[in-house]
Amino acid sequence: MAGGKLSARQKMINMMYLVLTAMLALNVSKDILKALTKLDESLTETITTVGAKNQDAYSALAAAAAENPAKALKWKNKSDEVREATSELFNYIGELKDTLVGVSGGWEDEEKTIPKALDAKSKPLNFLVTEQGPQKATELREKIEAYRAKMIQIADNDPSITNNLQTVFNTEKQKEGDKEVSWEEASFGEYPLGAILPFLTDIQARVRNSEAEVLTHLLKNIDAGTVKFNQVDAMVIAPSSYVTEGDSYEAMVFLAAYDDTQDPQISLQDENGNSIPIDRIENGRGFVKIPANSVGQKTWGGKIVIKQTDGEKVYDIPNTSYTVAPQSVVISPSKMNVLYRGVDNPLEIGVPGVEPSKIRVNGPGVRQVKPGEYVADVTTMTGQKEITISVSVVETDKEGNENTRPAGTKKFRIKGLPPAVGNIYGRSENLLLSKSAVANATVNAKFEDFVFDLDLEVVSFELAIPGSPPERVRGNKVPGSAKAKIEKLRPGSTVTFRNIKARAKGNSRVKVERVAAISVDVNN
């Protein structure tokens, strides 16, 4: 009676009850019996106080269910079962007390505070234990046992609640000296009405206290799994702070809660299982700084552990990827954005932070050689002075759909190949050669100070020898028919190699129509 999870006040009252009932066995006076009514009144006050607090708990459960049915309705419905079972037993005991007073002689006052026959023994005993037919004490025990089982079931067999209910509602047989007696006899046998009434009120107090314990359990279950925080910050997370013209800046805006009284335990690993150190933890947030020591796609993830009143909560950090790109800088001489006809113009195209495989390039004559490298052939665009090359990026949304967004455009001017320079013996100016050297010369051509390294071969030229009409020559050698004419020239005569035509070695598509003429003075 004085055990279990009872308040100090309740334990004291129960001890007083035990002492007084022991004294009653010695046939103490009516003054002592009247003192027991004071004990009964004190117990009733306690019952009223606990009952009021229980009503607050019911209201809290109802409000939680109305606000968030998915989370709290289950526990509110269980509280309705608690209310029904508690009221049934509590009211049954109240009616039993009124009936006992009635069969024992009624009330002494109109307020029904003091029974007339506080010392009555036989009538209460007959009514509760020895009377023929249903014994009320047994019926009470069965109701107490049913209530105890119901509360344990509603509390989901919580060990602490189960142990306390079995203690405060112990209805097992009891020892009286060397004799074992039933709960009914131990509780009501040979006791006067003045002792029985506080005992029944005490059972009502235990019912109210048990009701409170189970309601507290239900309220805790509403918040089970809920992480407790004491600070909230507004957060903004953007996938990138770098946005190109024509694109959209995107960000997530939300409230982030944290507990500033403790730092979480954060463990991180890379794709190879290697541990990644945490740079620092501030206000519940871990800051990660991973050195970018090699290029390529990197992946990392981990766990966050925080301590709560009901144990540790573990949260997985989803695998997150980022790409390390090589250092680069773009310096564009805008006046030299030129594409030449007749050659494959190489282009390197990239978008910062985007894999080359996700880049799409469009433009007349543009084709991809390998990721990030392209060539532009504008040979056939004879009437155009410029073209526009556009770049776009393929992105995948959360649903896995691919979308293309523009990344930028650039205009290029179109120009023909510049004039080449003709030469013989590696020289193109101030030539003074013997007749024999001129007659055996090979005509060559090359680009001087040109951005493309193109080796040219002469395919034809026109040879002008003084005193003879110009002769068209195929190939790059002076023909035998012209050699005799050159041998007859006077010193100081000038031989001219003009209208030279050339092409790129190994690429007949590159034709050079403009090659500067070569003039040679004959000295002997």
Number of C-alpha atoms within 10 A of each C-alpha: 19 18 12 14 18 17 12 10 10 20 16 13 19 21 13 15 21 16 11 18 23 14 14 20 11 8 14 14 11 14 9 17 23 17 13 23 19 14 22 24 15 16 23 17 13 17 19 14 12 17 17 10 13 20 14 12 18 20 13 14 25 20 15 19 19 14 12 12 14 10 16 21 19 15 23 25 14 17 22 14 15 23 16 11 19 20 15 13 19 21 12 14 20 14 11 18 17 16 14 20 23 15 14 22 14 17 17 13 10 7 7 12 13 18 23 18 20 26 20 20 19 16 18 24 21 15 19 22 19 17 13 8 7 12 15 17 20 16 13 17 17 13 17 20 17 14 20 21 16 16 24 20 12 18 22 14 13 13 11 10 19 17 14 19 24 16 15 20 19 16 17 12 13 16 12 9 7 6 7 12 16 14 18 21 19 16 18 21 20 16 22 24 26 27 28 24 25 24 23 19 22 23 20 22 22 20 24 22 22 23 22 20 18 21 25 15 17 23 19 13 16 19 12 11 12 12 16 14 14 9 13 13 11 9 11 11 11 11 9 10 10 9 11 13 9 10 11 9 13 12 12 9 11 11 9 14 17 18 18 15 11 12 17 20 15 19 17 17 16 17 13 8 11 10 14 16 14 15 10 10 14 11 16 19 15 16 12 13 10 12 7 12 7 11 11 12 11 14 13 20 18 18 14 15 15 18 16 13 8 10 9 11 15 13 12 12 14 10 12 12 12 11 15 16 15 11 7 7 7 5 6 8 7 10 8 9 13 17 24 19 20 20 21 19 17 16 16 10 15 20 16 13 12 15 18 16 12 16 21 19 19 14 15 13 16 18 17 17 11 10 14 18 14 17 17 20 18 23 18 11 15 11 7 11 12 15 18 12 16 15 18 17 20 16 14 11 8 6 6 8 8 10 10 13 15 16 20 16 13 12 14 17 15 20 18 15 19 14 16 22 19 27 22 20 12 12 12 17 14 10 16 16 16 16 24 13 13 20 20 14 15 16 22 25 27 24 19 12 7 12 7 13 11 16 15 21 20 23 18 19 23 18 22 18 18 15 8 10 9 14 15 16 17 14 16 19 17 20 17 10 9 16 15 12 15 20 15 10 18 13 13 13 15 18 20 16 24 20 18 27 25 27 21 20 13 11 13 10 12 19 18 24 15 17 23 19 19 22 20 21 18 22 14 15
